[in-house]
Amino acid sequence: MAEVRFWEEAIQSGPIPQDGSTFDAIVVGGGPGGSAAAGYLAMEGKSVLLIEKGVWPRDKVCGDAIGGKSLGHVKALGIKTRLESTPHFKVTGIVFSSPNGSEVMVPLPEEDVQKMEAGYSLPRKQFDWLLFERSNELVLANGGSVIQGGDVREINVEEGVIVGVSVRIGGRNGEVFSYSAPWTIGAGGYQCPVARKVIKDLAGEELVDRMHYCGGYREYWDGVKGCEGNSGSIEIHFVDSVIPGYFWLFPLGDGRVNVGIGMVLGMLDKQKTKLKALQRDVIANHPLFKERFEGAEMVAGTGKGWQLPFGSPRKGAKNQPRRSWGPGALLVGDAASLVDPFSGEGVGNALVSGEMAARHVIEGRGGDEYQQELWGLLGPELTNSYKMQKTSRRAWLLNWFVKKASRKPAIQEMMTEMIASKEAQGDLHSKWFMVKTLLF
Ligand SMILES: Cc1cc2nc3c(=O)[nH]c(=O)nc-3n(C[C@H](O)[C@H](O)[C@H](O)COP(=O)(O)OP(=O)(O)OC[C@H]3O[C@@H](n4cnc5c(N)ncnc54)[C@H](O)[C@@H]3O)c2cc1C
């Protein structure tokens, strides 16, 4: 009997609300950030309008690694058991390689995975479906509405305050509906129309800084050697042609692998190459990979690129990425530029900020208080990751570090802690701790 893959089915969202309807909050975008914000708001009985441009099932270009930070929210939103009943790859380690080919495997042992919740990898098509479907259920049960296939075209402003949105439903020639709410949450990813309105139009600030934006490209492959099974390591390779950035192999289970490459846009501009061509070259010619890809097949139509707005501090500002609020609006996830600038992880911070934005709306605090709490929580780790990204631009340093780490279990243990537990990242601030572990 064929396996029932419920995450490939349509999600029923109910009727389109009447033009002119009012809600407690409007959420633009139904990825992890928007689904979390809408779900948490609805759980507190708020009437929410959740608007998503796509129609489920929909794909999202990603590396598909879901880190430990996400799992607490997956549980709080009530889908952890359901998610774990669907196929996924359990991450038990991370392999790093440096430009000269040295490798180190940082283990994430089963008991630590339990304790520290190291994470999974599974296609975003599946992960996002589970989140959106749950939010859809919560929103509809609490007097709200959900629109799929709704493209938010206009953010409506009255006397300098965002008061709602206009949505085109039904494609290019579709009808336009307008809705209002005291709060609009921008969760539309890197091209979020709410972020554009808040940052560019209202505050007159820079939206895209190419030194803080990353280009990413992914393909799905079957049959890559060393990526079999349903648990094991994900792989991050700092290959010469890709630094500053990396080439990844993230297995998804049953022999399928997410293979991709990412690089800061400003750096990519200087190289005058395209990520797709870089990836093709690494797969075909790099001594570490060419044999592993022999006989493997790319899944047709899965080669796609997208951008990652990094949360690195801008222009020397302490711990501060980009503005994340405007009058009547809060931004979450990629719309608030919160992707980790070293690892490229963004799902966790989308969920964290989605919950925080919902809480601020519920408590009627919003605005600058939201931004202060967000930067207070995420700023230090994003700043740390930015330092690591800048360090990784030096090939000799990567070679030295990975070789050293491959020989010293104490460094591997330190890396395990750093990866699996964000609290342990505090140790990175201690130069003495780092020097002691690296040198002695
Ligand atoms: C190549 C690549 C690899 C990555 N790998 C990883 C990884 O392995 N692990 C990880 O944690 N993160 C990874 N990321 C980052 C991660 O994908 C994002 O940080 C995450 O998806 C952010 O979630 P979000 O909800 O903020 O935005 P999104 O997931 O982008 O969701 C935004 C939603 O808004 C909708 N939308 C957009 N415009 C409108 C509009 N006008 N009207 C209505 N709806 C709209 C979109 O259709 C979309 O569904 C990767 C990103 C890329 C590009």
The ligand as a Tripos MOL2 file, in Angstrom:
@<TRIPOS>MOLECULE
LIG
   53    58     1     0     0
SMALL
NO_CHARGES

@<TRIPOS>ATOM
      1 C1         19.5370   28.1430    0.5580 C.3       1 LIG1
      2 C2         19.0720   28.3370    1.9850 C.ar      1 LIG1
      3 C3         19.4250   27.4090    2.9650 C.ar      1 LIG1
      4 C4         18.9850   27.5800    4.2860 C.ar      1 LIG1
      5 N1         19.2420   26.5970    5.2060 N.ar      1 LIG1
      6 C5         18.7330   26.6770    6.4520 C.ar      1 LIG1
      7 C6         18.8590   25.5820    7.3590 C.ar      1 LIG1
      8 O1         19.3950   24.5150    7.0230 O.2       1 LIG1
      9 N2         18.3430   25.7190    8.6050 N.ar      1 LIG1
     10 C7         17.6840   26.8670    8.9870 C.ar      1 LIG1
     11 O2         17.2420   26.9530   10.1400 O.2       1 LIG1
     12 N3         17.5170   27.9110    8.1270 N.ar      1 LIG1
     13 C8         18.0100   27.8370    6.8680 C.ar      1 LIG1
     14 N4         17.7890   28.8560    5.9760 N.ar      1 LIG1
     15 C9         17.0700   30.0630    6.4290 C.3       1 LIG1
     16 C10        15.5660   29.8030    6.5460 C.3       1 LIG1
     17 O3         15.0720   29.2720    5.3500 O.3       1 LIG1
     18 C11        14.8180   31.1000    6.8680 C.3       1 LIG1
     19 O4         15.5080   31.8150    7.8560 O.3       1 LIG1
     20 C12        13.3910   30.8120    7.3550 C.3       1 LIG1
     21 O5         12.6290   30.2330    6.3280 O.3       1 LIG1
     22 C13        12.7220   32.1090    7.8320 C.3       1 LIG1
     23 O6         11.3660   31.8870    8.1120 O.3       1 LIG1
     24 P1         10.2950   33.0590    7.8910 P.3       1 LIG1
     25 O7          9.0070   32.5250    8.3510 O.co2     1 LIG1
     26 O8         10.8210   34.2960    8.4890 O.co2     1 LIG1
     27 O9         10.2860   33.3190    6.3200 O.3       1 LIG1
     28 P2          9.9160   32.3490    5.1170 P.3       1 LIG1
     29 O10        10.1690   30.9340    5.4830 O.co2     1 LIG1
     30 O11        10.6200   32.9040    3.9300 O.co2     1 LIG1
     31 O12         8.3570   32.5170    4.9470 O.3       1 LIG1
     32 C14         7.8170   33.6960    4.4250 C.3       1 LIG1
     33 C15         6.4430   33.3980    3.8690 C.3       1 LIG1
     34 O13         5.8270   34.6360    3.4900 O.3       1 LIG1
     35 C16         5.1590   34.4610    2.2650 C.3       1 LIG1
     36 N5          5.0550   35.7690    1.5950 N.ar      1 LIG1
     37 C17         6.0520   36.4680    1.0210 C.ar      1 LIG1
     38 N6          5.5880   37.6070    0.4870 N.ar      1 LIG1
     39 C18         4.2670   37.6430    0.7470 C.ar      1 LIG1
     40 C19         3.2170   38.5630    0.4150 C.ar      1 LIG1
     41 N7          3.4470   39.6620   -0.2930 N.pl3     1 LIG1
     42 N8          1.9510   38.2510    0.8140 N.ar      1 LIG1
     43 C20         1.6910   37.1210    1.5220 C.ar      1 LIG1
     44 N9          2.6500   36.2260    1.8420 N.ar      1 LIG1
     45 C21         3.9210   36.4640    1.4600 C.ar      1 LIG1
     46 C22         6.0110   33.4700    1.5080 C.3       1 LIG1
     47 O14         5.2730   32.7900    0.4930 O.3       1 LIG1
     48 C23         6.4800   32.5360    2.6270 C.3       1 LIG1
     49 O15         5.6270   31.4180    2.7970 O.3       1 LIG1
     50 C24        18.2090   28.7090    4.6410 C.ar      1 LIG1
     51 C25        17.8440   29.6350    3.6570 C.ar      1 LIG1
     52 C26        18.2590   29.4570    2.3300 C.ar      1 LIG1
     53 C27        17.8440   30.4520    1.2850 C.3       1 LIG1
@<TRIPOS>BOND
     1     1     2 1
     2     2     3 ar
     3     2    52 ar
     4     3     4 ar
     5     4     5 ar
     6     4    50 ar
     7     5     6 ar
     8     6     7 ar
     9     6    13 1
    10     7     8 2
    11     7     9 ar
    12     9    10 ar
    13    10    11 2
    14    10    12 ar
    15    12    13 ar
    16    13    14 ar
    17    14    15 1
    18    14    50 ar
    19    15    16 1
    20    16    17 1
    21    16    18 1
    22    18    19 1
    23    18    20 1
    24    20    21 1
    25    20    22 1
    26    22    23 1
    27    23    24 1
    28    24    25 2
    29    24    26 1
    30    24    27 1
    31    27    28 1
    32    28    29 2
    33    28    30 1
    34    28    31 1
    35    31    32 1
    36    32    33 1
    37    33    34 1
    38    33    48 1
    39    34    35 1
    40    35    36 1
    41    35    46 1
    42    36    37 ar
    43    36    45 ar
    44    37    38 ar
    45    38    39 ar
    46    39    40 ar
    47    39    45 ar
    48    40    41 1
    49    40    42 ar
    50    42    43 ar
    51    43    44 ar
    52    44    45 ar
    53    46    47 1
    54    46    48 1
    55    48    49 1
    56    50    51 ar
    57    51    52 ar
    58    52    53 1
@<TRIPOS>SUBSTRUCTURE
     1 LIG1         1 GROUP 0 **** ****
